[in-house]
Amino acid sequence: MALDRKAAWLRGVDYFPRFVAERAPTPLHELNMDDESLLLVWTFQDEPRAALVRQMNYHHVLQGEHGGEPFVVSFCMVCHAGVGLHPRVDGETLNFSCGGIYQGQSLLIDDESESYWDPLSGECLLGEKEGARLKQFSVELMTCSDALAAHPSLLCHVADRGFAKAVFGRFGMFRMAGKGFLPPGFKGIMAGTDVRRPRMEKGLGVVVRKKARWYSQDAI
């Protein structure tokens, strides 16, 4: 996917402050979360880990290391999608934060070259490493109750708390539960409206090579 610089908000490193998993993760059952609170859950180095969606709404990206291997988890609260990425290119480990917004989703930026990356495909869209692609691993969106049922000893990475993070995180959870809206200024960074579906309709788009199919939220 080519990036149109005129339509992108390119803000540089730490447009949203980064979330680095420096502390040991906390057992999820010790956090006393509501059963319906949402988590991102993934398995890395054969061990399941999690992060709170309300914190990922603010940071957009989490980076850490497990078993000597670095990992990145990105989350887009507009499309409610999370992806795991291996942050190594040609043997070099890159360090990521949210660097801007394009097509309604956050852009990742690496410290080392300040190149911009698509957070879901792992493709570098602009900069020194343009064309490179990070390997992916799967991330699931789960409720706390479902996550604990699947992984009773699940460990969760928790970011430092703060007023701005709390407000932004709660706002993001409202957007996920409600009908959603297009934030001010976002229209200018979108490629255009697909008139075949209602504006801001929620659902799931599946693209396989050159074929695409849309499933509305009601159908799912």
N, C-alpha and C positions, 0 to 999 in steps of 0.2 A: 504494500500500500504506500503510495507516494504521499508525502506530507506537503500541504499547501501552507507555506509560512505566513501568508497574509491572513489566513483564516484561523491560525493557531495562536493561543496564548502561551508564549514561551517565556517563562518566568525565572528559569535557572534553578540551581540547587536549593533544596529545602523550601520550595514554594509552600508546601505543607511540611512541617518539621518531621524528620524521619523517626521511625520506630525501629530501634536496634535491640535485639533480644540479648541483652548483656547479662541480665539476671537469670538465675535458674527458674524454669517454669514452675507454676503453682498447680497442685492437684485441683482439677476442676471442682470436685465436690467440696473443697474448702472455700470456694468463692461465694457460696450461697446464692447462686444465680436462680432467677425464675426459670421454671421448666421450659417456657416458650422463648426465652432469650436465645438469640441467634449466634451461632459460632461458625467460623471457618475451620474445617477439620481436614487434616492431610496426614499422610504417612511418609516419613523420610527416614532413611537408614533403618527401615523395618520397625519404626516406632511411631505411633500416632501422636500428633500434637494439635493444638488448637489456638485460635485467637478470637477475641471478642469482636463481633461485627461492629458494634457501636464505637469501638476504638479504631478499627480499620476504616470506618467512614471518614474519620478525621485524617489519619496518617496516609491512607491509601496503599502503603507498602510497608512490609515487615521484613527485616533482614536479620539472619542469625547464622549459627553454625551448629551442627550436630554430628558427632562422630568424626570430627575433623573435616567435614564437608560443609561448605557454605550453601545457604538456601535463601530464596526470596519468595515471599507470598504477596501478590498484589490483589487489590479489590477495587472494583468500580461500583459505587453505590447508585449510579444512574441506571446501569444495566444489571445490577445485582449479581455480578460474576466475579469469581475468584480463581486465580491460577497460580500454580507454583512454578518457579523458574530456577534453573541452575545458573548462577551468575558468573560463569567463567567463559572467557573468549580467548582462544589460542593460549590457554594455560594461565591467563591473568584473571584474578578475581576482581570483579567490579563492585563498587558500592553505590547503592541506589537510594534516591528519594523521589518524591513527586516534584516534577519540574515544570508543569504547565497543564493545559487542557486543550483537547482537540477532538472534534466530532462528538462533543458531549461527554468525553471520558478523560480521565487523568492521563498524563504522559509521564513515564519514568525518565530520569536523567541520571547518568553515572558521574561520579566525582572525577574519575580518571581522565575522561576525554570530553565530558559535558555533551555527550551525544544523547539524543532523545529516542526513546523506545516505546513501542506499543505494549501496554501492560498485559494484554491478553494473549497475543501471538508471540511475544518475546522478540519481535523483529525490530532492529534499529532503523528508524525512519529518517534521521537527520544527524549529520555530524561525521566525525572521523571514522566511526565504525558502521556507517550506513550499509545496510545489506546483510550484516551479521544477524544471527538468530540464536537466542538462548533456548536450550532444551527445556521442556516443560514436564511437570508432574501434576497429577490431579488434586483438586481441592473440592471438598463438599461443603455445601451450606446446610447446616443442621441445627435443630433446636437442642438446648442443653439436655433435655430428657432423652432424646434419641441418641445423642452423642455418648451419654453415660451408659445407656443400655448397650451400645455397641462396643464402648471402650471404658469399662468401669474405673480404670486407673489413668484416665486421660489427663495429660498435663497441658496447661494453658499458659501461653506467653501473655503477660499483662504489662501494658505501658504505664508510665507515670500518669497520675491523674492531674487534671487542671480544669479551670473554669471553661476556657475556650473549647477544650476537647469534649467536655461534658455536654455543652450546648450544641456543638456541631454534631456530636454523636447521636444525641437525642433527636435532633432535627432530621438526621439521616434515617433513623429508625421510623420516624413519622412518614417520611417519603416512601419508604419500603412498604409500609402498611396501608398508606392512603393511595389516592389515584395518581399522585405525582404531579409535578409541574416543571416547566422549563425555566431555570433560573435566569434572571436578567442578564442580557448579553450573550447567552448561549446560542441564540438564533444565528448570530454572525459567525459562529464557528462550526455550524452544521452544513453538511453538503447539500441539504435540501430536504423537503418533505415528500415522503412516499404517499401519494394521494390514494393508494389502494386500501389503506387502513386508517382508522381514526387516529387523530393526533394524540400522542402520549398513551396509546393503548398498551397495556401490559401483556407480555407473553414471552414465548421462547422462539428464537430464530435459529434454525439449524442449517449450516452451509457445509456441503461436501463437494469439494472441487468446484464445478460450475453450476451445481444444483443447490437450490435453497428452498426451504419450506418454513412457513410460519404457523405456530400454534398459539392461539389466544389463551390467556390465563383461565378463562372459563372452561375452555376445552380440556386444559390440563387438569 
